[in-house]
Each structure stands twice: as structure tokens, then as C-alpha cells.
């Protein structure tokens, strides 16, 4: 924000370039001259106090449309790359989920193995009591199944870790895609805004041209012919009235004189 300096009566004298003997009224009059020539003095005088502020900064230059389009094309390319990466990561995550499901299904086939092993050990214990011996050992078939179950549990754990890693990668890829989509929207909004500014420029130009034409019509309404004002059509009367009414324009008098001398004379030639 600009720095605001408050200056009292002594300051008015110094800013006006006069000595201390100058009256406040004289210094103020001199200062008004300085203010008129200096864009740096925007002033108010509440209670005789002068507020001095610098002029507003000029508007930043408008971005070039081609550079905005180039930025939008770059954002599109980045978004397309992120989209392909996100799709690839998502597909890998889905395959990992399928592998985990297969490993879980394979492990589920051993659901009754612990009960079978417990029943076998119970028989061993009962027989051991009868014969005076106690040997707890799984038969070959159960031992092989126990080994196979351990391998399934290991594969499920490995698949779960892989799925967690791939799921994190897929989430990260989706986040990058969302960021790229946001960049596309931002770049597109910049192009849209610049296009709107161009339309506003065209509107202002057309409005200025229309105002100039209306002003020209107002001068035409003040022309006299054969000792009387020209008889305007209702349309011209309404248009000129809305523009502020007739006004004198020497060009129309010159145009009338030119037409008396040359049948092909035009308004633009006078």
C-alpha cells in the first residue's frame, strides 16, 4: 500500500517552495498549482491537513493470447500424461487386489486343517494312555497340508504388502491427475478471461464509434435549409434526442455547401 504523509501548515509552506514568511493561504494557492502539475499529489484537507499519496500503479500488461494458449496446451499434455499414469497405476492396483483374493481363496481351503490335526492328536493321546506311550506327530498327509498352508499364508502376506504399495502408488497418481486437471482449468480460465477482455475491447471500440456517430448526428440536426431547420424523420429525432439533442457542427454546414457545388460530395471529404 502507498505510504500516506500528513502535512500541517508548515508542511504546506515547505511543499509549496516558499519561505516560512509565506502565509498559509499563499502557500495553499501555490500548492494547488503544484498539485495540478504533479500526479503524486492526491489531496484532502480535513481541518487544514494535506494528505499526500503516490499515484496508482499502472495496470499490468495483458498476457499474450498465444502464450496463454501455449500454457493451456502444455497443461493438456501434462494432464494426459498424468491420466495415462493414473490408469496404469489403477490397473496394477486392481491386479494386486485380484492376486490377494486368489491367495485368500487358496488359504480358505485349509480352514478345517486345525480341527483335523486336533482330532488326530486326540486319538494319539487316547491310544498313548492305553499302551503307556504318548507320541504327538502328524501323519504325512497332514504334514504336507500344514506345509502347503504355511506357504499360502506367506504368499498372502507378500501379496498384501504388494497391494498396499500399489494402492499407495495409485492414490498418488490420482492426486497428481487431480492437480493436473486443476492446472488445465486454471489455464483454460486464463484463455477464457483473455477472450472476454478482447470482446470488451471490441465493445469499447464499437461504443466509441457509436458515440462518435451519435455526436455527428446531433450536429446534422442543427442544419438549416432554405431558411428553415431540416425536417427530421421520427427515427432521426428519437436518436438525436437520446444522444443529448442538436448541437452545432461546422462540418455539416460545410457538407451542405459541398453538396450544392458537387453532387458526389461526402461528409468524410469536408
Secondary structure, 3 states (H helix, E strand, C coil): CCCCEEECHHHHHHHHCCCCCCCHHHHHHHHHHHHHHCCCCCCCCHHHCEEECCCCCCCCCCCCHHHHHHHHHHHHHHHHHHHHHHHHHHHHHHHHHHHHHHHHHHHHCCCCHHHHHHHHHHHHHHHHHHHCCCCCCCCHHHHHHHHHHHHHHHHHHHHHHHHHHHHHHHHHHHHHHHHHHHHHHHHHHHHHHHHHHHHHHHHHHHHHHHHHHHHHHHHHCCCEECCEECCCCHHHHHHHHHHCCCCCCHHHHHHHHHHHHCCCCCHHHC
